[in-house]
C-alpha cells in the first residue's frame, strides 16, 4: 500500500483521540487535559461520558501552550 502525504494529512484531519490518548501524546496528566477541555481551551466533542478530540485540534492546543512557554 502506498500512503501518500495527502492521505496522511486527510487522516490526521479526521483522526480522533480519547482524552487519555491525548494526555499521553502531550505527556501531561489526564486531569490537566480534562481541566483544559472543561475550560474550553481544547475543541472536543462528547460521546456519552467520554471526550473525543480531533488530532488537529490537539496540535493547535499544543502550539498555543508551547508558544506561551517561550
N, C-alpha and C positions, 0 to 999 in steps of 0.2 A: 504494500500500500504506500503510495506516495502522498505524503501530507504537505501540502503547500503552505507557505506563510499566510496566505489568505484564509485557508481553512483554520489554521491555528488562531488567527485573530477573531474569526467568527465564533469559534468555540469559546474563547476567553470572554467574549462579549456576552455570551448566554450562559456560561457556567455559573452555577450557584453553589455556595458553601454553607454548611451549617455554622452556627456561631462557634462551636467548639473547633471546627476545622479552621475557621477564620482566625481565632485566637492563636491556634497553633502556628498558623502561617505567619502571623505578625510577631510571634514569640512574646505574647503578653498574656496575663492571666485572663481566664474566661470571664471573671466578674468585671474586669476593667472593660472588656469588649462589650458586655451586656450593658454596662453603665453608659458607654458611648452610644449604643443603639437607643437606649431609653431617653437620652438627652437629644436625640435627633441628629447626632453627628455622623451617623452612617446610614445611608439609604438601605432599606431592607423590606422584606415582606414577612408576614407571619403565616405559618402553616400549622394550624392547631395551636399548640403552645410553643412551637419551635420557631426560631428566626432563620430566614434564608437571606443570604447576602450575595449579590452578584459579584463576581470576581473583579470586574472593572470598578465597581463602587468601593470595594475594599481597597483597591490600589489607589483610588482617589483619596480616600481617608488616610492611607499610609503616606502619600505625598504631602498632605496637609500637615500631619504630625511631624514628618521629617523636616519640613520647612520651618515649623515652629521651633524645633530643637536647634536649628542653625542660626 
